[in-house]
Each structure stands twice: as C-alpha cells, then as structure tokens.
C-alpha cells in the first residue's frame, strides 16, 4: 500500500514537519496502549496512521498530508532504539529529571528528535532542533519549547559535536 507522499500544494518542509508531528502522536499512542516493544503493535499503528490520518478531515480536526517513509522510519526507529535513546537523554537531562519522569508527550518529542539526530545524518541538527521546538508548541503554550531546545542542544553536542561547532562558526562569520 504505497500512497503518494503529498500534494502539489504541500511543500517538502511542511510534509516533513507533519511527518514528525504524526510520528510523535503515533509514539504517544503506542506508549499509552502497549506494555512492551511489540513490533506488531508498531506496524499496526503505522498502518492505522497511513490509512486513516493523512489528509483526512473530521468534524473536529483535519490531518495534514505527510511523508510516509519519514513517518514510518521515525516511529519504527524510535521504538527500536528506545533503550539507547533513553540513555542518551538521561545523560543530558537536568539532574532532577530523568526520562521516565517526563510528561509522556515531551518524552516522545525528545525520543523522536534524539533518534533523528542519531540515525538521520542527512538532516542538519539545526533543522531537527527547530522542528521539534515547533512541534512542542503544537502541544504546549508554556516554556516547554525552551526546555526541548536546551535538552536537544545537549544531545546535539554529544552526538554531532563537529556539526554543532561548524554551525556555530558559520553563524559567527555571518554576524
């Protein structure tokens, strides 16, 4: 079941952001409904989202089109590498926090972003951080975006330090 990954009116950036948002929603759904990392549940959730969500219009909501491949990779990868991602995040979270104490949506946002930083070198760190800050704003109206930014900056420094330094140098030159 391969579906077109967008419409002529959808920019690739908008499709990718919608893919990330849908991945966070799917991961949250999986967290609420499962007790282990069951591959069948992951695949069923991916199929459900790909079948019923993209472009669907319900009386109370409308779902954006998204990139099937990116969405599926983010959901599968974040679940498959969950234990490693939790360790990465626990190493950078503030002292009084650990991954298990986080609000579930914040945890899924951070997990998905950490997966992307660790396994998607084709996506620049700055893009990943910005995208997940914007996704956070879709769920929260407070300072959570700043929290996500701070944690992801630390994750980026640990996982892609060379890229972070290069980006800082480029920004310094352009100032």
Order of alpha helices (4+ residues) and beta strands (2+ residues): alpha-alpha-beta-beta-alpha-alpha-alpha-alpha-alpha-alpha
